[in-house]
Amino acid sequence: MALLNIKNFLEKFNFSPPSSKALEKELADILEKMFVFSEQDYNIKVKEPTVFISSSDSALKNELFLNQGRILSQLKNKFPTCAFRRIQFTS
């Protein structure tokens, strides 16, 4: 009986992380709301705690670099169980 109570208690803390596709889609939505760039201008990969954004457009990279704090805070608000710490830009 006590084992069942402990199991029920621990289930409250069992968080399933969102899939990387869901994170990438949400990040693409955030970027499209903040900027006028389309999704064809960049590629996104998410591997916690780093978000990888690749683009050949240097203006896009500069805009994203200057606003990475806002991007990360919006992503943390959408997914509070995930620990995003930085954005890394690749070409």
Backbone as JSON Lines, residues from 0, in Angstrom:
{"i":0,"aa":"M","n":[0.82,-1.19,0.0],"ca":[0.0,0.0,0.0],"c":[0.86,1.25,0.0]}
{"i":1,"aa":"A","n":[1.91,1.26,0.84],"ca":[2.78,2.44,0.91],"c":[3.53,2.63,-0.4]}
{"i":2,"aa":"L","n":[3.86,1.54,-1.09],"ca":[4.56,1.64,-2.36],"c":[3.71,2.34,-3.41]}
{"i":3,"aa":"L","n":[2.42,2.08,-3.42],"ca":[1.53,2.75,-4.37],"c":[1.44,4.24,-4.08]}
{"i":4,"aa":"N","n":[1.44,4.62,-2.82],"ca":[1.37,6.05,-2.48],"c":[2.63,6.78,-2.93]}
{"i":5,"aa":"I","n":[3.77,6.13,-2.76],"ca":[5.03,6.75,-3.18],"c":[5.07,6.86,-4.7]}
{"i":6,"aa":"K","n":[4.6,5.83,-5.38],"ca":[4.59,5.84,-6.84],"c":[3.69,6.97,-7.34]}
{"i":7,"aa":"N","n":[2.53,7.14,-6.77],"ca":[1.63,8.22,-7.17],"c":[2.24,9.58,-6.89]}
{"i":8,"aa":"F","n":[2.95,9.7,-5.78],"ca":[3.6,10.95,-5.43],"c":[4.7,11.3,-6.43]}
{"i":9,"aa":"L","n":[5.51,10.31,-6.82],"ca":[6.61,10.56,-7.73],"c":[6.15,10.83,-9.16]}
{"i":10,"aa":"E","n":[4.97,10.37,-9.53],"ca":[4.45,10.63,-10.87],"c":[4.2,12.12,-11.11]}
{"i":11,"aa":"K","n":[4.0,12.88,-10.04],"ca":[3.81,14.33,-10.18],"c":[5.05,15.0,-10.74]}
{"i":12,"aa":"F","n":[6.23,14.43,-10.49],"ca":[7.48,15.04,-10.9],"c":[8.03,14.46,-12.19]}
{"i":13,"aa":"N","n":[7.31,13.55,-12.81],"ca":[7.75,12.93,-14.04],"c":[7.29,13.78,-15.22]}
{"i":14,"aa":"F","n":[8.21,14.55,-15.79],"ca":[7.9,15.39,-16.93],"c":[8.47,14.77,-18.18]}
{"i":15,"aa":"S","n":[7.65,14.62,-19.17],"ca":[8.17,14.13,-20.44],"c":[8.6,15.33,-21.27]}
{"i":16,"aa":"P","n":[9.84,15.34,-21.73],"ca":[10.31,16.49,-22.51],"c":[9.62,16.54,-23.86]}
{"i":17,"aa":"P","n":[9.4,17.72,-24.39],"ca":[8.78,17.82,-25.71],"c":[9.74,17.32,-26.78]}
{"i":18,"aa":"S","n":[9.2,16.9,-27.88],"ca":[10.04,16.38,-28.96],"c":[10.83,17.53,-29.59]}
{"i":19,"aa":"S","n":[11.93,17.18,-30.23],"ca":[12.76,18.21,-30.86],"c":[12.02,18.88,-32.01]}
{"i":20,"aa":"K","n":[11.15,18.14,-32.69],"ca":[10.35,18.73,-33.77],"c":[9.4,19.8,-33.24]}
{"i":21,"aa":"A","n":[8.79,19.53,-32.08],"ca":[7.89,20.52,-31.48],"c":[8.66,21.76,-31.06]}
{"i":22,"aa":"L","n":[9.86,21.57,-30.52],"ca":[10.68,22.71,-30.13],"c":[11.11,23.52,-31.35]}
{"i":23,"aa":"E","n":[11.5,22.83,-32.42],"ca":[11.91,23.52,-33.64],"c":[10.76,24.3,-34.26]}
{"i":24,"aa":"K","n":[9.56,23.7,-34.24],"ca":[8.39,24.39,-34.8],"c":[8.04,25.62,-33.98]}
{"i":25,"aa":"E","n":[8.08,25.5,-32.66],"ca":[7.77,26.63,-31.8],"c":[8.8,27.74,-31.96]}
{"i":26,"aa":"L","n":[10.06,27.38,-32.09],"ca":[11.1,28.38,-32.29],"c":[10.93,29.07,-33.64]}
{"i":27,"aa":"A","n":[10.56,28.32,-34.67],"ca":[10.3,28.93,-35.97],"c":[9.14,29.91,-35.88]}
{"i":28,"aa":"D","n":[8.1,29.57,-35.12],"ca":[6.97,30.48,-34.93],"c":[7.4,31.75,-34.2]}
{"i":29,"aa":"I","n":[8.24,31.6,-33.19],"ca":[8.74,32.76,-32.44],"c":[9.55,33.67,-33.36]}
{"i":30,"aa":"L","n":[10.42,33.07,-34.18],"ca":[11.25,33.87,-35.08],"c":[10.42,34.58,-36.13]}
{"i":31,"aa":"E","n":[9.38,33.92,-36.64],"ca":[8.54,34.56,-37.65],"c":[7.71,35.7,-37.06]}
{"i":32,"aa":"K","n":[7.35,35.59,-35.79],"ca":[6.61,36.69,-35.15],"c":[7.52,37.88,-34.86]}
{"i":33,"aa":"M","n":[8.78,37.61,-34.49],"ca":[9.7,38.68,-34.13],"c":[10.31,39.37,-35.35]}
{"i":34,"aa":"F","n":[10.55,38.62,-36.41],"ca":[11.25,39.13,-37.59],"c":[10.43,38.86,-38.83]}
{"i":35,"aa":"V","n":[10.86,39.44,-39.94],"ca":[10.15,39.25,-41.2],"c":[10.79,38.17,-42.07]}
{"i":36,"aa":"F","n":[11.72,37.41,-41.5],"ca":[12.38,36.35,-42.26],"c":[11.46,35.15,-42.39]}
{"i":37,"aa":"S","n":[11.53,34.5,-43.53],"ca":[10.73,33.29,-43.73],"c":[11.52,32.08,-43.27]}
{"i":38,"aa":"E","n":[10.85,30.95,-43.18],"ca":[11.48,29.73,-42.68],"c":[12.52,29.17,-43.65]}
{"i":39,"aa":"Q","n":[12.48,29.58,-44.91],"ca":[13.47,29.09,-45.86],"c":[14.83,29.73,-45.66]}
{"i":40,"aa":"D","n":[14.91,30.83,-44.9],"ca":[16.16,31.55,-44.71],"c":[17.08,30.9,-43.67]}
{"i":41,"aa":"Y","n":[16.58,29.98,-42.88],"ca":[17.38,29.4,-41.81],"c":[16.94,27.96,-41.52]}
{"i":42,"aa":"N","n":[17.83,27.22,-40.85],"ca":[17.53,25.87,-40.38],"c":[17.74,25.83,-38.88]}
{"i":43,"aa":"I","n":[16.9,25.07,-38.18],"ca":[16.95,25.01,-36.73],"c":[17.17,23.58,-36.28]}
{"i":44,"aa":"K","n":[18.06,23.4,-35.33],"ca":[18.25,22.12,-34.63],"c":[18.27,22.44,-33.15]}
{"i":45,"aa":"V","n":[17.61,21.6,-32.36],"ca":[17.57,21.8,-30.91],"c":[18.17,20.58,-30.23]}
{"i":46,"aa":"K","n":[19.23,20.83,-29.48],"ca":[19.83,19.81,-28.61],"c":[20.06,20.5,-27.29]}
{"i":47,"aa":"E","n":[19.23,20.17,-26.31],"ca":[19.3,20.88,-25.04],"c":[20.7,20.81,-24.47]}
{"i":48,"aa":"P","n":[21.21,21.86,-23.95],"ca":[20.66,23.2,-23.69],"c":[20.98,24.2,-24.79]}
{"i":49,"aa":"T","n":[21.37,23.75,-25.99],"ca":[21.77,24.65,-27.06],"c":[20.79,24.58,-28.21]}
{"i":50,"aa":"V","n":[20.51,25.74,-28.79],"ca":[19.7,25.85,-30.0],"c":[20.66,26.21,-31.12]}
{"i":51,"aa":"F","n":[20.69,25.42,-32.18],"ca":[21.56,25.66,-33.32],"c":[20.74,26.26,-34.45]}
{"i":52,"aa":"I","n":[21.16,27.41,-34.95],"ca":[20.5,28.05,-36.08],"c":[21.55,28.24,-37.16]}
{"i":53,"aa":"S","n":[21.28,27.68,-38.33],"ca":[22.22,27.83,-39.44],"c":[21.58,28.67,-40.53]}
{"i":54,"aa":"S","n":[22.38,29.58,-41.08],"ca":[21.91,30.46,-42.14],"c":[23.11,31.01,-42.88]}
{"i":55,"aa":"S","n":[22.93,31.28,-44.15],"ca":[23.99,31.91,-44.92],"c":[23.83,33.42,-44.96]}
{"i":56,"aa":"D","n":[22.72,33.92,-44.47],"ca":[22.43,35.36,-44.47],"c":[23.03,36.01,-43.22]}
{"i":57,"aa":"S","n":[24.03,36.86,-43.41],"ca":[24.7,37.48,-42.27],"c":[23.8,38.49,-41.55]}
{"i":58,"aa":"A","n":[22.89,39.14,-42.26],"ca":[21.97,40.08,-41.62],"c":[21.04,39.34,-40.66]}
{"i":59,"aa":"L","n":[20.6,38.17,-41.07],"ca":[19.74,37.36,-40.2],"c":[20.5,36.94,-38.95]}
{"i":60,"aa":"K","n":[21.74,36.51,-39.12],"ca":[22.54,36.09,-37.97],"c":[22.75,37.24,-37.0]}
{"i":61,"aa":"N","n":[23.0,38.44,-37.53],"ca":[23.19,39.6,-36.66],"c":[21.93,39.93,-35.88]}
{"i":62,"aa":"E","n":[20.79,39.9,-36.54],"ca":[19.52,40.19,-35.87],"c":[19.23,39.15,-34.78]}
{"i":63,"aa":"L","n":[19.47,37.9,-35.1],"ca":[19.24,36.84,-34.12],"c":[20.21,36.95,-32.95]}
{"i":64,"aa":"F","n":[21.46,37.29,-33.23],"ca":[22.45,37.43,-32.16],"c":[22.07,38.56,-31.22]}
{"i":65,"aa":"L","n":[21.63,39.68,-31.77],"ca":[21.26,40.82,-30.93],"c":[20.02,40.55,-30.1]}
{"i":66,"aa":"N","n":[19.16,39.67,-30.56],"ca":[17.89,39.4,-29.86],"c":[17.84,38.01,-29.24]}
{"i":67,"aa":"Q","n":[18.98,37.35,-29.05],"ca":[18.95,35.99,-28.56],"c":[18.41,35.9,-27.13]}
{"i":68,"aa":"G","n":[18.58,36.92,-26.32],"ca":[18.02,36.92,-24.97],"c":[16.5,36.87,-25.01]}
{"i":69,"aa":"R","n":[15.9,37.68,-25.87],"ca":[14.43,37.67,-26.01],"c":[13.93,36.35,-26.57]}
{"i":70,"aa":"I","n":[14.68,35.79,-27.52],"ca":[14.28,34.51,-28.12],"c":[14.31,33.41,-27.08]}
{"i":71,"aa":"L","n":[15.39,33.34,-26.3],"ca":[15.52,32.31,-25.28],"c":[14.46,32.46,-24.19]}
{"i":72,"aa":"S","n":[14.15,33.7,-23.8],"ca":[13.15,33.89,-22.75],"c":[11.77,33.48,-23.23]}
{"i":73,"aa":"Q","n":[11.43,33.77,-24.49],"ca":[10.14,33.33,-25.02],"c":[10.08,31.81,-25.13]}
{"i":74,"aa":"L","n":[11.19,31.2,-25.5],"ca":[11.22,29.74,-25.6],"c":[11.1,29.1,-24.21]}
{"i":75,"aa":"K","n":[11.73,29.71,-23.21],"ca":[11.61,29.2,-21.84],"c":[10.2,29.38,-21.3]}
{"i":76,"aa":"N","n":[9.51,30.44,-21.7],"ca":[8.12,30.63,-21.27],"c":[7.21,29.57,-21.87]}
{"i":77,"aa":"K","n":[7.47,29.17,-23.11],"ca":[6.65,28.15,-23.76],"c":[6.92,26.76,-23.21]}
{"i":78,"aa":"F","n":[8.2,26.49,-22.9],"ca":[8.61,25.17,-22.4],"c":[9.38,25.35,-21.1]}
{"i":79,"aa":"P","n":[8.69,25.52,-19.97],"ca":[9.4,25.79,-18.71],"c":[10.21,24.6,-18.18]}
{"i":80,"aa":"T","n":[9.92,23.39,-18.63],"ca":[10.67,22.23,-18.13],"c":[11.99,22.05,-18.86]}
{"i":81,"aa":"C","n":[12.2,22.75,-19.96],"ca":[13.45,22.65,-20.73],"c":[14.43,23.72,-20.25]}
{"i":82,"aa":"A","n":[15.7,23.41,-20.35],"ca":[16.74,24.32,-19.89],"c":[17.57,24.81,-21.08]}
{"i":83,"aa":"F","n":[17.11,25.87,-21.7],"ca":[17.85,26.45,-22.82],"c":[18.8,27.5,-22.29]}
{"i":84,"aa":"R","n":[20.06,27.43,-22.72],"ca":[21.05,28.36,-22.2],"c":[21.65,29.27,-23.26]}
{"i":85,"aa":"R","n":[21.73,28.77,-24.52],"ca":[22.37,29.61,-25.52],"c":[21.91,29.24,-26.91]}
{"i":86,"aa":"I","n":[22.2,30.16,-27.82],"ca":[21.95,29.94,-29.24],"c":[23.29,29.96,-29.94]}
{"i":87,"aa":"Q","n":[23.54,28.96,-30.74],"ca":[24.79,28.89,-31.5],"c":[24.47,29.03,-32.98]}
{"i":88,"aa":"F","n":[25.2,29.9,-33.63],"ca":[24.96,30.18,-35.05],"c":[26.0,29.46,-35.89]}
{"i":89,"aa":"T","n":[25.53,28.79,-36.94],"ca":[26.4,28.08,-37.87],"c":[26.07,28.53,-39.28]}
{"i":90,"aa":"S","n":[26.98,28.22,-40.21],"ca":[26.69,28.62,-41.59],"c":[26.33,27.45,-42.45]}
